[in-house]
């Protein structure tokens, strides 16, 4: 295992082009999820129903910034999914999906199997690989999880399972949703000011707020307590799904050796607690209780992608 997820955002486009990019990216993702998933993965995984959008784009209140900033009380699941759908579209608009459809189906199937073991199995979970050489992974509310091709190239199946389980936990615990809501409410005054602007200028202003919101969140990272919880529960979730629970700790062991100025790891190191601290807290939480589930033979992802293995 070489690398850990870094919850990275790639959204810096201008507001007007972003709307076109979002629609195109969503179409690509929907096309991907419409592909027939493999019936099994090493005899372990089973097919899942493709995710469906929770709302129709363009309906009143569907703007990400508006949904977050104007909502009161608890955001229901349908609105959570719509928030995640829009944020995922922003991210997909800046980094394309990797063209290897066999790899996409494999990661989507693997992630769905793990998500079925989570406390929110009913979400329309979607997993995809971005065509990017960096070593990153991130999630959006409602069940959208992405990893980069650079990350996938450096991990085995158990390690990838640990990373996906970590990101799934962020979603099940609504970590990003809570952080987005806090940031959006802080920007509510700016949105109210924009409401005095008419026509396309107002739409561009709100769209730019949406882009800035996502960029700020993924650039600054989640609270340390959220990351520690995702580590603890992610390890347990990966084990419950049948994978070696030491996949994620193995990632952390490698991460702590990386130089802070390494461009491939700079964002991960700056947006996550120190790897050594995470390892120590995981050791306290795990003890030796999961040792009986460890020691499974390593399965390389390339091995899963061979003809007849999917």
N, C-alpha and C positions, 0 to 999 in steps of 0.2 A: 504494500500500500504506500503510495507516495504522497498523496495530497488530500487536503480536507476541503469541504465546501466553503465557499465564501459567498455569502448572500449578496450577489452583485447586481446592480442595475445598469442598463446600457441605454437609458432614455435621455437623450439630449436634443432631440429634433425640435424644430419649430412647430408651433401649434397647428398651422394649416396643413403642412405635409404630414403631420402625425396622424391626422384623422384618416387619410388615405392609407397610410402604412398600417394603422390598426385594422382596418377592414380587410386589407390584403393578408395580413398575418393571421387574423382569425379564420379566414377562409382556408389558409394553409393548414392550420391546426385542426379545423373541422374535417378537412380532407384526410389528414393523417389518422384521426380517430375513427374515421369511417372505414378504414382498411380492416380487413379480417384479421383479428388477432390469432396467434397460434393457440391451438387447443391446450397444449401443455408446455411446460418449461422444465425439462428434466424430470417429468413425472410429478412435479410439485405444483405448478401453477395452473389455474383454470381460467377460461375466458370471462370477460366482463363486458357489460353493455357500454357502448361509447357514450361519453358525456354529451349532454345537450345544453345549449345556452339557456339560462334561466329567465331571460327577458329579451324583448325585441329592442335592438338599438334604436335610439331616437325617441323613445317614449319619455314623457316628462319625468324628471327625477332620476334618470338613469345615468347622469353624469357622475363620475366617481367622486369628484370633489363635493358636489351637492349632496350626494347620498351620505357621505361621511359627516360633513360639517353641519347639515341641517337636521339630521336625525336626532331624536330624543329617545332616551331609554335604551333598551336592548335592540340591536340590529338583528332582524330575523334572518333565517338561513337563506331565504330566497334573495334578499338584498345583499347578504354577505357574498353569495355566489356571483351576483352581478358586479359587485365591487371588484372581486377577484378577476372576473372575466375582462373587465375594462383595463385593469392594471396589467394582466397578462398580455393583452393586446398591445399596450404601450411597449412592453418589453420585447415582444415578438417583432414589433415594427422596427426595432433597431438591430436585432441579431436574427439572421434567418435560421430556419430549421435545417439540421444536417440532412443531406439528400439520401443517406443510407436508410431505406425503409425497413430493412430487416432489423437494423439496430434500433430504430424508433419503436417498432413493435415489441422488441425484446424489453426495452426499458419501460415502456408503457405497461406491458404485462407484468413485469417484475414489481413496479410500483403499485399497480392495482392489487396484486396479491397481498402485499404488505399492508396496504390501506384497508383491506378487508378484515385485518386483525385489529384494526384501530377502533376506538370508541365512536368514530363517526364514519362508519363504513358506507353509510347511505349517501354521502356526498358524491357528486359526479366527478370523480377523480380523473385527472388528466396528467400524464407524464410525457415529457419530450426532451430531445437532445438538441441543443443549439450548436450551430456550426461556428465554434469559437475555440481557439487553442488554449485559452486560459483554463484554470482549475477552479471552477466555480459551480455553485448550485444555489437555487433560491426558490422561494415559494410565494404564492399569492393567496389571499383568502378564498375559501370555497373549494379548494382542492386542486389548484394548479401548481405543479412542481416541475422545475427545469434543471437539467444538468448540462454542462458543456462537453463537447467532444474531447477536449483536452483532459478533462477529469476522467471520463470513461476510459480513455486510453491507458490510464495509470493505475487502475484499480481492478481487483478481482470481484467476483459476484458478492461475496460476503461483505466486502468493504463498501461496495456500491449499495448493498442493502442497508448497511448502517447509515450511510449518508441519506438515503431516501427516507429511512425511518426517522431520522433527525428532522428533516424538512416536513414530513407528514405530521410530526408532533407539533411543530410550529403552527400548522393549519388547525389541527384538532383543538389546540389550546387557544386559538384565535390571537396569537401573538402579534402578527402583522396587522390584523384588523384593529386591535386595540391601539397599536402605535400609530397607524394611519389616522385613526379617529382623533387622537390627541393632537396630531400635527394639523389635521384639517380644521379642527375647531379653533386652533390658534390662528389660522388664516381666514376665519369667517368674516372678519371685518373687511379684509381685502375683497372678498367675494361680494359682500353687500355693496361695496363701493362700485364694483364692476356692474352691479345690477342697474346702475344709473346710465350705463353705456348701452346703446341700442345696436341691434343688428349683428353683423358678422364680427364687429370689433369686440362685442361682449363675449361671443362664443370663443374667439381666439384667446381672450383674456382668461376665461375659465379653463380652457384647454391647457394653457401654459401653466396655470396653477396645478392642474392635475399632474402634468409632467414633472413640475418642480417637487410636488409632494412625494412621488415615487422616488425620484432621484435623491431627495433628502433622506428618506427612510433607509434605502438600501446603501446609501453612502455613509450614513452614520451608524447603522446597525441597530439591533434590538437591545433591550436591557440585558445586562449580564445574567440576571436571574432567569430570563427567558431561555438564554442559551444553555444554562446549566440544566434546566428542566428538560429541554429538548434532548440533551445528551443522555440524561438518566432514563427518560421514558423511551427514547429512541433505541437504546440498547435492549431494553425489555421487549419492545415491539419487534425488533429484528429477530430476537430469539424466539418470540411467539410465532413468527412467520416461518421458523425452521432454519434460520441462518446462524452462523457462529456469532455469539454476542460480542466477541472481541474484535469485530471488524472496525467499528468506530474508534475504540481505543487505539487500534493500530494506526489509524489515520492521525490521531493526535500525537502519537509518538514520533511520527515523521514530521509533522508540522512544527514541533518544537525545535527542530534542527534547522529550520529555514531562516535565512537572513532577512531582517525586516525590510531591506531595500530590494529584495528580489521582486521584480515587477509582477511575477506570476502569483505571488503570495501577499503582496503589500496590502491589498484590500481586505483579505481574510484576516491578516494579523491585526489590522487597525480596527476592524468592526467586531471582533470576537475577543472574549477574555483570553489571557495567556494560556497556551496549550498545556503548560505544566500544571496550572491551577485546575484546568478542566480534568486532566488526568487524575489528579489527587482527589477531587470530589467524586469522580466516577469510581475510583478504587474504594472510597469509603462507602458509596452506595451499593456497589456490586459485591464487595467482599469476595467470598469464594462460592457464593450461592449459584452462580451460573456456570461454574467450571465444568459440570457434567454435560453441558450443552456445547462445549467448545471442542476444538481439536478436529473438526471436520476437514476432509481434504479440500484444498483450494481448487476452486473452479474458475478458470479464466473465461472472460466474456467472449473472447474469440472462439473458444470451444463451443459456447452456446449458439454462436452464429453460423456454425458449420451446417451445410445442407443435411437435413434429416434430424437435426438436434433441436429444432424450434418447435 
